[in-house]
Amino acid sequence: MKNRLLIVLTAILIYSISIPAITAAEDYFYIQSTDSPYMVIPGESLTANFVLVNQELKAPKNVTAYIYPCPLNWYCEEKTFSYEKLGEHTENLTIKVPKTAIQKRYTMYIRLRSDYPTTRGDDRILIDVVKKKVEAISYEEYQKKTKDREEPTGIYIPTSIASGEVVSTEKTSEEKKDIQEEKEQEKLNETDKEKKISADKEKEKENKTKTDSKKEVVENIEKLESDKGFVEYATVVLIILLAVTAIGALYSYKKKR
């Protein structure tokens, strides 16, 4: 019996102690979100935007927001806010980056300090310190800029003219006509060039044919000359044979007589 009574009393004591903690757990400040990441050049300042939520803390209640950790030689603003309304509140803190800042990504947090409960939320901020900012544009803006480049307005401002005089590059009808004539002339020149190339090829082919024909004639003449020498040689031999035969016959005839 005593043990049961002791257990019940212990349970009541624990419940009584936990009631304030449970109630307090519903009343606090926290960072709901930030606009991180940020891009900055050494020597510039940036505004870190965030949403601070007053969760069920009855107004007025004060809370201080600050940057942690704040790098050496950086300026990190600290602000105290007092709210009469519950819910979300859009706030910001200023951060100044020194000229000596190393170019890299820095990770920091927006912390809260108050006499009342606070808790952590999405409080991280990323800061990219770069040598030169890269402009980020939407796809629609990119399309518009591309279209503007493809369709010039006809007005050109030379950078070399210090006076900033505007020079119109809109072409007159005469200039357009000259340009058209130049294009047509270029087409004619291209056609003439192609015709000339074709004629040169035909001429080269014709010269080659003539050369082959001439070579064939020379070979035939050489062949004929070779045949003619053989005939002459055979004729001489035949004459010699006839002469020897005639002399032999004459000698035989005289001998018989």
Disulfide bonds with the S-S distance in Angstrom:
Cys70-Cys76 2.11
